[in-house]
Amino acid sequence: MSPSESKLAEIPSNPRRGTRVTPRTCLWPLAGSLVVTFGLSIGLTFRSNHHCFAGTCGEWLFPLQARLHVAVWYSWLSISVTFLAVRAFHPEMQNVLRRPLCGRKLPLLGKRISAGGALMLCWVISLYGVVVGIWWIRLRDYFVNRGLADGIDRGGQRLAAVALTGHVCDITMGMVLLPISRHSALASFFKIAVSTTLANHMLTAYTLFLLVIVHGSLYSSWVPLFNRLSSTLQTVIPVLNPTYLYHETWPGNRTSLGLWRASLIFTGMTAAAIMLAIFITTLPAVRSKHFNLFYFTHLLAIVMVIIICLHASTMFYCTAPGLAMWTLDWGMRIHELRRVLDGEITTIGKGWYCVRIPLPRSRLTGCSCRSPLAHFYIHHAESSIRELHPFTTVTHLASKHAATPATDDDFMIQFLFRKRGNPDAIPPKTQPGRSHSRLISRLLRGKKQRIQSTQWTQRLASLVDQQLRHSPNADSVPDSNGPSAANQKFPHMAVSLRLEGPYFSPADPSRYEKVICFVAGTGISGALAIATAFTERHRSAPGLLAVEKQQLIEPPPAGSRSLPWRRCIVVWSVRASEEVPLLPFIDASATEGLELRTYPTGPGGGERVDLRSELAGIQAGDRTGRTWVYVSGPRAFIAAGEEACGAVGGVDCFAASWDP
């Protein structure tokens, strides 16, 4: 056996899938929350016969249908969770489900429908069909027969439709409340991309809003029919809550129970008004210009959920699992955010900054860390009390974890960010008692300047600049993977941060022969982590690249494990005025198969890189093996990268986008 083959044999076989279940992304608490909420919901369907906590308790009049409603919803949810868990541990299944079915994008969402999206749509429609089957006949018979018994021959089916759409809203609201935040630990466990969870949330939320409009419109169309009834017949069905009879609801029943039932219309209107406000702020034109308004309006959803659960009891039964998962998700996140980590921020020139922070080893306990792409949410109290901002680490966590002595509780990781606007601009100093001057200067500044001054990264960079101007320091050296970084010294300052994460992206470039990274601006962070993974992969097994090249000529024997990743190309598009040396983080000349192509643009640079031509050129020069393309940067750049992959064909594309 040759030395290179010996090294190849020493590399462990494909690790057992599923080892990524960690204390912070564990399936068992999720399964436990589903069991507990199901038991609570079923139990309340029996208890609510005597003590109803909502304006309308369907189980009081329709006990069988209410319990079937709960059972179907939790069964559907359990099957969905099981399917997602199986998908998370099978990359081949993920690739099949991500394949787009058509080239056109959906309106509002701006995403192409994939095989997984189509499957999910059919799965949701089947749930709607089952719910309609459970409720419609029983509701129609109840409202129609009750009206006919009292001489009312019109409006019964319309009231049944009102009640039916309300029950469809139940399950839709339940889907909306499933963990969808950008820093959801549960979504990370299931290896669901951030953009996918947000798109799913938006689609279900828009569907819910449409159903609420239909629900309210049907009720509003019934009110004129009610008003045309004689005064005698109007004492049969109460307008404030037509589910019950007049003597069961205020003003026919003046007890506390009758008054509570009459609150149905008011809780519904209040919840609908909050939902309308949320809907308006989610429109792209509003959200992009007034994000804080969008954010704080979304917080009203907590109040809306409480009100809507008081509107109808079945709404609580369907939202309970989402609320439990949301609580579990927040518990995992707060558990990590409770610890303050002391690190440093280094300026590396032209408005770029490098954050070095110790990561507790316990964050990776039990984690296979197959993907080199990992992001964290960083909290800096001096910049903002409430804001958490996502950053992709440039550190390859798996290799860093392995290289750190077992006796060390922490190891250092790095993040890159860039200050917007003129990197040499000095923020104006403020003086006590001059609030009117600050207000005038703020109003006189342009809109773009005002937006930039309120950016989280802008505030953090300004704090660094101010401190370094008063106490310059040139003793800091950024932790490095390159041999020449020790000679590069930059000023730095100490900083205290809180980290939430890591959250690993659903990507494994090591399964491909050729990896191409199209990145722009700060999107270089993910590419640096991928390049480091490639470097460490070949550094840990000298001669590995030669073995892989030989495998292209002589395929390995059946049953042996192939390590195909033999080439990594990083294409970085950056403004010429913002280009900085990447040698402290990556040395392409030290690793065979690793290439770094920098394209400076703008004044002092050249034209924007043509991603389609670049990809076609790379593919034309090397057609062997499978190709994976990583795209990260501004929206337009990501769109151009996805379009290039679709035009060239024969590649798998992964877009690192925070947007749905």
N, C-alpha and C positions, 0 to 999 in steps of 0.2 A: 504494500500500500504506500503510495506516495505521500509526502508530508502534507500537501494540499488536501488530498483525500482524507488523511487522518483528521485534519482540522474540520473537514466537512462532516465527518462521522461524529465528532465530539459535540456538534451543535445539537441541542435537544430536538426531538421530533415535535410535530405540531402540538402545542399545548392543549390541554383539555379545554374545550369550549365551555364557558360558563364560570370560569374561575374569576370573572370580573365582578362577581357578587361581593360587594364590600359592605361594611357597616353603614355607610352613608347612602348606598344605593341598593338596598336589600329587598328582595322580592317578598320575604316572609312578612314584614310589617304591612306591606301592601295587601297581601292576601288576607292578613288578619283584619285589616280595616274593612275589607269587603264583607267578611264573615260577620263582624260586629254590627256593621250598619244594616246588613240584611236582617239579622236577628232583631235589631231594634225596630226596623220598619215593619216587619211582619207582626211583632208584638204590639206595636201601636195600632195596627189595623183592628186588633181585637179590643184594645183598651179605649180607642176613640169612640166606640159605641156608647160609652158612658161619659167620657170627658174629652170633648173635641177641642183641640187647640187652635183650629183654623176657622175661617168664615164658612167654608164648605168642607165637610168631611164625606167624601164619596163612599167610604166604607160603611157609613151609617145607613145609606140607602142601597148600596150595591156592594155588599161585603165580598162576594165571590169575585166580581170583576176587579175590585181594588186589590185583592190578594194576588190574583193572576197578573195584574199590572205590575206589581212589585216583583213577583217571581220572574216574569219575562225580562224585565229591565236588568235585574241582577244576573240572570243567566247570560244575557247578551253581553253584559260587561265582563263577566268572568271568562267567557269564551274569547272575547277581544284581548283581554290581558294575557291569556294563555298563548294565543296566536302571536302576540307581540314578543312574548318571552322566547318562544321557539325561533322567531325571526331574528331576534337579537344575537343568537348563538350560531346562526347559519349565514355566512356572508354570501353564499350563492343565492339564497332566497332573497336577500336584500338587493342584490344586483338585478334579479328578475323583476322584483316589485318596483324598482326605481325607473325602469325603462319607460320613456314617454310613449304614449299611444298615438299622439298627433303632434304636429309642429306648431299649432296655434295655441296662444295663451288664453287662459280664462279671463274675462273682464273682471275688474276690481282687484282680483287676487294677483293677476299678472303671472300666473304659473301654468305650465303645461300639465295636463292630466297624465298621470303615470298609471302603470298597471295596478300598483298598490292603491292609488287614489280611486280608480274605477272600482276595485274590489271593495274598498271602504264605502263608497257611495251605494253600491248594491246591498251591502250589509246594513247600512242605515235605513234604506228603503224597505228592506225586509222587516226591520224592527217596527217601522211605521205601519206596515201592513198588518202585522200581528196585533199591534195595539188597536188599530181601527177595528179589526175583527173581534177583539175582546169587548169593546165598548159600544159600537154603533147600534147593534140590534137592541141591546138592553136599554140604552139611552133613548132611542127612538120610541120604543114601546112605552117607556115610562112617561115621557113628556107628552106624547100624542094621546095615550089612553087617559092620562090624568086630566088633560084639557077637555077631551070628549065627555068624560064623566061629569064635568061641571058645565057643559054647554059651550066650551071654547073649541071651535073647529079649525082655527088657524094659529100658526106660530109654533106648534109643537115640534116639528122637525127642525125648525130654525134654532130653537133652544137646545135641541139635541146636538146640533152642529156646533153651537157655542161650547157646550160641555166637552164634546169630542176634541175640538181644537185645543181646549185647555189641557186635556190629558196628553195630547201630542206635544204641547209646550213643556209639560213636565219632563219628558225624557230628553227633549232638545236642550232644556236648561241644564239637565244633568250632564250632557255631553259638553256644554260650554264650560262648565266648572271643573272639568278634569284638568290636571296640572298642565298648564300651557305657558308658564312664564319662561323667559329666556334662560333663566338659571334653575330649571327644574331638574332635581336629582333623579326623579323617576323617568323623565324623558331621556336623560343621559344613560340610565340603566338600559332602557329599551333601544338605545342607539338610534334615536330619532333626531334628525337634524332640526336645528332651531327654526329654520324657515318653514319646515314641514309642520311643526307644532303650531306655529303662529298662523299659517295658512288654514289649518284645520279649525283653529279657534275662530278665526274670522268668518269662515264659511258657515260654521254652526251658529255663530252669533247673528249673522245676517239672516240665516234661516229662522232663528228664534224671533227676531224682530219682525220678519214678514208674517210669521204665524200669529204673533201678538196683534198685528194690524188686522189680520183676518178675524181673529177672535173678538176683538173690540168692535169691528165693523158689523159682524153678525149680530152682536148684542144690540148695537145702535140701530140696526135695521129692524130688530124685534120691538124696540120701544114704541115706534109709531103704531104698530099693531096692538100693543097693550093700551095705548092711549085711546084707541077707537072703541075699546070695550066699554060696556056700560059700567056704571059705578058699582053695581052689584058684582059683576064678573071680575072687576079689578080687585075685589077683596078675596079672590080665590088664589091668585098668584101674585106674590110681592115683587115689585119692580126692582127693589134693591138686591134681592137674592132669589131669583126664580127657581132655584133648585128645590126650595122648600115651599110649603103652603103659607098662606097669609097669617094664620094663627100661630105659626112657628117662628115668625120673624117680625121684628119691629116694623111698623107700629102695631101690628096685630098682637105681638107678644112683647110686652114691655119689661120683661125680666132681663137680667144681665146676659143670658144666653141669646135671647131674641135680639138684643142690641148688638151683640157680638156678631151674629150672623148677618146683620144688616151692614156690617163694615165691609162686606165683600166688594162692593162696587168702588169704595174709596181706596182700599188697598190695591185693587187692580189698576185704578187710574194713577195712583202715586207711583207704582212700580213701572207703569208704561211711560210716565213722564221722565223718570230717571233713565230708562232705557233709551228714550229718544235723545236725551242729552248726550249719552254715551255714544250713540250712533253718529250724531253730528260731529263729535270730536274725532271719530275714527276716520272720517273722510280724509283722503290724502292731502287735500288742499289745507285743511285745518290742522291735521296732525303734524305735518312737516313744519309749519310756521309757528304753531303754538303747542309744543310738546308738553310743557308743564300743565297746560289746560287739559290736554288729553290724559295725562297721568293722574291728576287729581280728580278729574271726572270719573275715571275708572274706579277710584277708591269708593265712590258712591255705590258701586255694585255690591259692596258688603251690606249696606243699608237696604238695597233693593232685594237681595236674597232673603233677608229677614222678613221684609214686608210681603214678598211673594209667597213665602212659606206660611204666613198667616192668612193668605188669600185662599189657599187650598191645601189640604193635608197631603195629598199625593205629590205635591211639589216638593215637600220636605223629604218624602221617601226617595224620590229620584235624585235630589241634590245631595243627600247625605253622603254617598260614597265620594262624590267630588269634593265635598267639604272636608271629609276625613283625609282624603289623599292630599288635599291642599295643606291641611294642618300638619300632616306627616312630612310633606315636602319642606315646609317652613321650619319644622323642627330640626330636620337634617341641616338646613342652611344656617340657622341660628347657632346650632352646636359648633359649627366651624368658625362663625364670625365672632364668637365670644372671645377668642384669643387675639391679642395684639402682637404683631410681629414687627421687630425692629430691623430695618434694612437701610438702604441708601439709594439715592438717586444721583446718577452721574450724567453730566452733560457731555455729549460726544460731538457737538458742533452742528451748525446750521439748523438749530431749532430741534435737534433730536436729543432724546433723553433715554437713559437705560436704568431701569429699576432692578435692583438686586435685593432679594428678600429670602429669608430661610423658610423652607417648606417642611413642616413636620413629616417625618417618615410614615407616621401612622395614617396619613392621608392616602397612602398607596398600599396599605396592608390588604393582602388578598387580591390585589388588582393585577391582571396580566398585562395591562398597558400596551396592547397591540398597536394602537394608533399613536403615531408621533405627534398628532395634532391634539392639543389640550388647551382649554381656555379656563381662566379664572375670573371671578368677579372681585374687584378691588374696592375697598372702602377706605377713604381718607377723610377723617373727621374735619380737618381744617379746610378742605375744599368744599365738602358738602356733608351734612349730617344724614340726609335721607338717600343720597344717590349711591348706587353700586354700578361700576362700569366694567364691561367685559374686555379682557385683554388675552390674546393668544400668546402663550409663552414661547420664547425662542429656544428654550431648553428642551432637549429630549429627555423626558422624565425617566424612562426606563433605564437608559444608559447611566444617567446621573445617579439614580437610585442604586444601581449595581456597583458603581465606582466609589460610592461613599462607604466608609468603614461602618460595620454593623454597630459599633459603639456610639456612633453619632446619632443623635435624635433628629437632627435636621440636615438638610442639604440646600445649597443655594440654587435659586432659579432666577431667570431674567425675563424682563419685559421691555419692549421698545414702544415709545410713543413720540409723537412729533407735535411741536407747538405750531398752531395755525398762524397765518399772516407773517409779518416781518419778525424773524427770530431775534433780531437785535433791538426790537422796540422795547422801550422801558415804560411800564405801566405808570400812570400818573399817581403821585402820592396824594393821599387824602389827609386833611387836617381837621381836628375837632372843631365843631361849631360852624362848619361850612357846608352844611347839608344842602342849602339852596344852590351853592356853586356846583356841587356834585350833580344835583338834579339837572341844572342847566347844561352842564357839559355832557351829561348822558343824552339829553334830548338833541343836542347839536351833533352828536356822533351819528354816522350813517347806520342804517339798519344792519348791514353786514358786520360792522364793527361791534355793535351791541350784542349780536348773536355770538360772535367770537369771544367777547369778554365774559360771557356767561357759560362757556364751555367748561366742563369739568377738567379736562386735560389742560385747558388754557389757564385756569386758576392754579392748578398744581404746578405748572411750568413757571408761572409768575412768582409763586412762593419760592421756588428753587432759585430763580434769577435774583430775587431780592436778597435772599440770604447769602448767595455766593458773592454778590457785589459788596456786601459788608464784611464777609469773612472768607475770602478766597482760599481755596484749598486745592492742591494738586497732587495729593498722595493716593488718590483712589485709582484702582485699576479694575475694569470690568472683568468678571469671571469669563473665561474664554475657552474656546475649543481650538483656537488657532495658535500656532507656535510663536507668532510675532506679537501677540497682544500684550505680552509682558513689558514691551518697550513703549507702549502707548499709555500715557497717563492723562487723566482728565479730572477737572474739579468735581467735587461731589458734596452732598449734604446728607445728614442722617434723616430718616423718615420712619414714622410708625404707621403701619397699615394693617388692615384686616383682610384676609383672603378667604374666599369661598370657592371651593373646588378641590381638585381638578374635575372638569367635565371633558371627557374624550369625545372627539368627533367620530362619526361612524365611517371611518376610512382606514384602510390598511394597505398602504402603497407597496409593502414588501411582497404582496402577492402578484406583482406585475414585473415584467422584464424591464420596462422603461417608464420612468416617471418624469413628467414635464410640469414645472410650476410656472404659471403665468401670474405674476403679482405686480401690483402697482402701489407706490407709496408705502404706507405702514403695513400693507398686506404682505410685506417681506417676512414678517414674523413667522407665519406658518411655514413658509418655504425654508427658512433657516432651521426650524425644528426638523423638517423632512430631510434636509441636507445633512444635518447632524446625525440623524438616524442612519442614513446611508453610509456616512463616514464611519460611525461606530460599528456598523454591521461588517464592514470590510476590514476595519482595524482589529476587531476581535478575532478574525480568522484570516491570517495572512495567506495569500494564495487562493482565496475564495473566488476572486474575480476570474482567475485563470481557469478554475474548475468550471465556473458557469459558462465561460466562453467555449470550453471544450464540450460542454453539454449541448451547445447549439449545433456542434458537428456530430457528436456521438451522444444520442439521447441516453439518459441514465436507465439502468435496468428497471423493469417493472417492480413496483412496490417500494422503491427507494424514494427518499424525499429530495426534491429539487429546490434550490434556493435561487429563484430567477432574477432577483433585482440586481441588474448589472450596470444601469445607467441612470443618472439623475441630472436633469438640466433645469436650472433656475433662470428664468427670463424676467428681469426686473425693470419695469418702466418707472422712472422717477424724474421729477423736474431737475434740471441741471443745477438750479439754485439750492436744491435740497439733497443733492447726492452726497453721501458720506461713505468712507471706506468700510467695507464689511469684514475686513481682515480680523478684527477682534472677535468675530463670531463664526467665520467660516473661511477656510483656506482651500479653495478649489484645486490648487496646484498640488496639494499634498495627497489627494485621493484620486486614484484612477477611476474614470467613469463619471466623475462629478464636474459639471460645467456651470459657470456663472456668466450670464450675458446681461450686461447693464445697458439700458437705452435711455440716456438723458434726453429730456424733452424741454420744450419751451425756450425762452431766451437763453442763448449760450449753448443750446443743445440742438437736437434734430427733430424730425417729425415723429409723431406717435408711432409706436411699433404696430405693424400689421400682424395681428395675432394669427389670422388665417394663413397668411403667407409663411409666417414663422413655423406654425405647426405643420403645414404641408411640406416645408423644407426638411424639417426634422424627420418626418415620416418617410419622405422619399429617400433620404440617406440611410435609413435604418428601418426596414420593414419587418424585422424578426421580432417575434414575441408580442405580448399584449402591452398596451400603452394606457397609462392612467394620467389624466391631466387635472391639476389642482389650480383653481382660479380664485384669486382674492384681490380685493381692491374696491374702488368706488363702484356704484351700481352700473354705470355705463360700461366700465371696464369688464365687470363680471358678465354683463349681457353680451359684450363683444366676444368674450372668451367662450361662452356657451354657444354662441352662433358659429364661431370658428370650429368648435368640436363637432357640431352638427353638420357643417358643410364638408369638412374633411372626412369625417366618418371613421369607423374602426377604432374608436377610443372610448374609454369610460371617463366621464367628466364629473368632478366634484367641485361645486361652487360654495365657497365659504362666505355665506351671506347671513346677516342678522335680520334681513327683511323678509317678509312673507312673499 
